[in-house]
Amino acid sequence: MPLPLSAIPSQPHENEPADAVHESAETLALLARRRSLKLMHLQAPAPSAEELDALINLAARVPDHGKLGPWRFVIIDGEGRTRAGAALEQVIRNDEGVDDARREFVRGWFNRAPACVMVVSSPRPSPKVPEWEQVLSAGAVCFNLLLAAHALGYAGSWLTEWPTFDERARVALGLAAEERVAGFVYLGTAAQGAAERVRADVSSRISRF
Ligand SMILES: Cc1cc2nc3c(=O)[nH]c(=O)nc-3n(C[C@H](O)[C@H](O)[C@H](O)COP(=O)(O)O)c2cc1C
């Protein structure tokens, strides 16, 4: 059962004292043990509109050099999933080698999970903040969204897949030329748990000057 929205504390206003440090054994447990789920294991209910709004507001609390907010969110849930899938299907409809089965699969692309938040990296022209930093901030948003969803009681997965890398798909989903999909964060209720996966050997990736 997801936690009630009242479990999410209000965010501080500008210049109000914030919690720079917040000891939390529960946060450490979440970080130590969380897992993404495969789309086939995400079932209804999706987070409600109010929950998605709250999750996105938490997700957006990321480091963001220059306070540019170089990202935006497109919610693809409910009937919107069918509309977005239809837009993708139009993209591939007449591609070489595409048969009816593929068309139908692509039409149902966003119906593979109860909800999806398309996190769009939307870099702003800036003499001070390199685009690289702005893109990294969008990546941080994706993971923050996943963590927030997990903490509220939903399951999810951060995927890119072909629509991220197909310019026609990006246009069909409403992205501007300078924008990229940082992630499709699929969300739903866990139909089952997940076993741990292989992890990178971190110790071999740590060095010290
Ligand atoms: C930017 C990004 C894009 C990803 N895209 C895909 C993808 O298209 N397809 C896929 O199977 N996994 C993709 N993954 C991996 C999934 O998120 C994967 O389920 C995850 O790494 C599982 O690890 P976790 O349980 O620790 O979250 C992507 C990961 C990242 C960070």
The ligand as a MOL file (V3000), in Angstrom:
LIG
                    3D

  0  0  0     0  0            999 V3000
M  V30 BEGIN CTAB
M  V30 COUNTS 31 33 0 0 0
M  V30 BEGIN ATOM
M  V30 1 C 19.6960 6.1350 -18.6310 0
M  V30 2 C 19.2840 4.7030 -18.5080 0
M  V30 3 C 18.5870 4.1090 -19.5400 0
M  V30 4 C 18.2020 2.7840 -19.4830 0
M  V30 5 N 17.5370 2.2390 -20.5230 0
M  V30 6 C 17.2240 0.9430 -20.5130 0
M  V30 7 C 16.5760 0.3740 -21.6140 0
M  V30 8 O 16.2840 1.0300 -22.5950 0
M  V30 9 N 16.2760 -0.9520 -21.5660 0
M  V30 10 C 16.6090 -1.7220 -20.4740 0
M  V30 11 O 16.3360 -2.9110 -20.4790 0
M  V30 12 N 17.2070 -1.1790 -19.4060 0
M  V30 13 C 17.5290 0.1260 -19.4040 0
M  V30 14 N 18.1430 0.6920 -18.3110 0
M  V30 15 C 18.4240 -0.1410 -17.1580 0
M  V30 16 C 17.1950 -0.2860 -16.2900 0
M  V30 17 O 16.9330 0.8940 -15.5970 0
M  V30 18 C 17.4590 -1.4640 -15.3740 0
M  V30 19 O 16.2600 -2.0690 -15.1210 0
M  V30 20 C 18.1610 -1.0920 -14.1050 0
M  V30 21 O 19.4910 -0.7830 -14.3950 0
M  V30 22 C 18.0880 -2.2080 -13.0790 0
M  V30 23 O 18.8450 -1.8470 -11.9760 0
M  V30 24 P 18.2020 -1.4340 -10.5660 0
M  V30 25 O 17.3100 -2.5280 -10.1410 0
M  V30 26 O 19.3760 -1.2240 -9.6760 0
M  V30 27 O 17.4530 -0.1420 -10.7600 0
M  V30 28 C 18.5230 2.0250 -18.3400 0
M  V30 29 C 19.2100 2.6380 -17.2820 0
M  V30 30 C 19.5950 3.9490 -17.3690 0
M  V30 31 C 20.3410 4.5820 -16.2220 0
M  V30 END ATOM
M  V30 BEGIN BOND
M  V30 1 1 1 2
M  V30 2 1 2 3
M  V30 3 2 2 30
M  V30 4 2 3 4
M  V30 5 1 4 5
M  V30 6 1 4 28
M  V30 7 2 5 6
M  V30 8 1 6 7
M  V30 9 1 6 13
M  V30 10 2 7 8
M  V30 11 1 7 9
M  V30 12 1 9 10
M  V30 13 2 10 11
M  V30 14 1 10 12
M  V30 15 2 12 13
M  V30 16 1 13 14
M  V30 17 1 14 15
M  V30 18 1 14 28
M  V30 19 1 15 16
M  V30 20 1 16 17
M  V30 21 1 16 18
M  V30 22 1 18 19
M  V30 23 1 18 20
M  V30 24 1 20 21
M  V30 25 1 20 22
M  V30 26 1 22 23
M  V30 27 1 23 24
M  V30 28 2 24 25
M  V30 29 1 24 26
M  V30 30 1 24 27
M  V30 31 2 28 29
M  V30 32 1 29 30
M  V30 33 1 30 31
M  V30 END BOND
M  V30 END CTAB
M  END
